[in-house]
Amino acid sequence: MCINKYWFVMVMIVLGISGSPRQQATEHVLTEALKILEKKGFETRLWTVRGKDIGYCTHCDYCLVEKRCVLQDDMQELYVHLTEATGIILATPVYNGGVSAQLKAVMDRCRAAVATDKNVLKGKIGMGIAVGGDRAGGQELALMQIHTFYILNGMIPVSGGYFGANVGATFWSKDNLEEVKQDEEGFRSLKKTVKHFAQYLNDYGNIKGKTGT
Ligand SMILES: Cc1cc2nc3c(=O)[nH]c(=O)nc-3n(C[C@H](O)[C@H](O)[C@H](O)COP(=O)(O)O)c2cc1C
C-alpha cells in the first residue's frame, strides 16, 4: 500500500443541459441553478441544444459495433462533457406534456456513449428542471421522463423532497422570460432540489473525481 503525504481533491463538475431551442425561461432558470452550485464549490458547465446540429438516433447500431456514433455532429462535444461530469442537470421546456424533441434526441443519442463505455453515466447524480407555459402543463411528466433516463443509465436521480419539489424543480413561465423570473414557487422548488443534488454529489459523487497521490 502506498501512503503519500498529500491528497488532491478535484472539483466535481456539474453539467447543465438546456433542452430549449431559445434563450428564454429554461436557459435562465438552469443558469440560476448553476450559479448556486458554483457558490457551493462545484465547477459548472452549461450546454444548450440552442443552435446545435443534433441528429436523431436512427437505430443503425453502428455504435454497437464501432463504439462511436456514426453521426458527426454537435453531440460529439457533449459526449466529452457527459464523460467528465459527476452531476448532470437536464432542463427542459414542457412540450406536449413531456420533454422537448431536442432533449429527447440528446437522450437517444446517449446510446452511442453507453455503447462506447457501458459505465459512462453509471453512478452520476442527476436532477431535472421542467418549465411549462401552464401552471400544471405536464412539468412532472417531463421530470419523470428525465428521471427514467437517469434510472435506465444507472444514474442516481434526485428530487427536492416533500413540500414543493417532490420530483424536482418545476416552473410556470406563462410562456415568457419575465414571468418565469417572478415565479417564486418555481425558485423555491429549484433551491430545494439543488440543495438535495449538492448533498448527493458530496455524499455519493463519483469517486473518480477524488484522487489521492
Ligand atoms: C410545441 C410546444 C408545445 C408546448 N407544450 C406545452 C405543454 O404541454 N405544457 C405547457 O405547460 N407548456 C407547453 N408549451 C409552452 C412552453 O413549455 C413554455 O413556453 C416554456 O416556457 C418554453 O420554454 P423556453 O422559454 O425556455 O423556450 C409548449 C410550447 C411549444 C412550443
PDBQT file of the ligand as one rigid body, heavy atoms in Angstrom, charges set to zero:
ROOT
HETATM    1  C1  LIG A 301     -44.520  22.784 -29.277  1.00  0.00    +0.000 C 
HETATM    2  C2  LIG A 301     -44.812  23.334 -27.910  1.00  0.00    +0.000 A 
HETATM    3  C3  LIG A 301     -45.533  22.560 -27.022  1.00  0.00    +0.000 A 
HETATM    4  C4  LIG A 301     -45.812  23.046 -25.751  1.00  0.00    +0.000 A 
HETATM    5  N1  LIG A 301     -46.498  22.252 -24.883  1.00  0.00    +0.000 NA
HETATM    6  C5  LIG A 301     -46.700  22.671 -23.617  1.00  0.00    +0.000 A 
HETATM    7  C6  LIG A 301     -47.337  21.805 -22.676  1.00  0.00    +0.000 A 
HETATM    8  O1  LIG A 301     -47.710  20.684 -22.962  1.00  0.00    +0.000 OA
HETATM    9  N2  LIG A 301     -47.497  22.270 -21.418  1.00  0.00    +0.000 N 
HETATM   10  C7  LIG A 301     -47.081  23.527 -21.032  1.00  0.00    +0.000 A 
HETATM   11  O2  LIG A 301     -47.257  23.881 -19.863  1.00  0.00    +0.000 OA
HETATM   12  N3  LIG A 301     -46.474  24.364 -21.908  1.00  0.00    +0.000 NA
HETATM   13  C8  LIG A 301     -46.255  23.958 -23.183  1.00  0.00    +0.000 A 
HETATM   14  N4  LIG A 301     -45.589  24.777 -24.068  1.00  0.00    +0.000 N 
HETATM   15  C9  LIG A 301     -45.096  26.080 -23.589  1.00  0.00    +0.000 C 
HETATM   16  C10 LIG A 301     -43.632  26.034 -23.149  1.00  0.00    +0.000 C 
HETATM   17  O3  LIG A 301     -43.372  24.950 -22.322  1.00  0.00    +0.000 OA
HETATM   18  C11 LIG A 301     -43.247  27.314 -22.390  1.00  0.00    +0.000 C 
HETATM   19  O4  LIG A 301     -43.494  28.459 -23.153  1.00  0.00    +0.000 OA
HETATM   20  C12 LIG A 301     -41.809  27.303 -21.926  1.00  0.00    +0.000 C 
HETATM   21  O5  LIG A 301     -41.559  28.409 -21.110  1.00  0.00    +0.000 OA
HETATM   22  C13 LIG A 301     -40.840  27.352 -23.107  1.00  0.00    +0.000 C 
HETATM   23  O6  LIG A 301     -39.519  27.346 -22.615  1.00  0.00    +0.000 OA
HETATM   24  P1  LIG A 301     -38.441  28.424 -23.115  1.00  0.00    +0.000 P 
HETATM   25  O7  LIG A 301     -38.973  29.758 -22.713  1.00  0.00    +0.000 OA
HETATM   26  O8  LIG A 301     -37.195  28.059 -22.410  1.00  0.00    +0.000 OA
HETATM   27  O9  LIG A 301     -38.333  28.256 -24.577  1.00  0.00    +0.000 OA
HETATM   28  C14 LIG A 301     -45.337  24.319 -25.350  1.00  0.00    +0.000 A 
HETATM   29  C15 LIG A 301     -44.609  25.107 -26.266  1.00  0.00    +0.000 A 
HETATM   30  C16 LIG A 301     -44.349  24.617 -27.526  1.00  0.00    +0.000 A 
HETATM   31  C17 LIG A 301     -43.549  25.442 -28.489  1.00  0.00    +0.000 C 
ENDROOT
TORSDOF 0
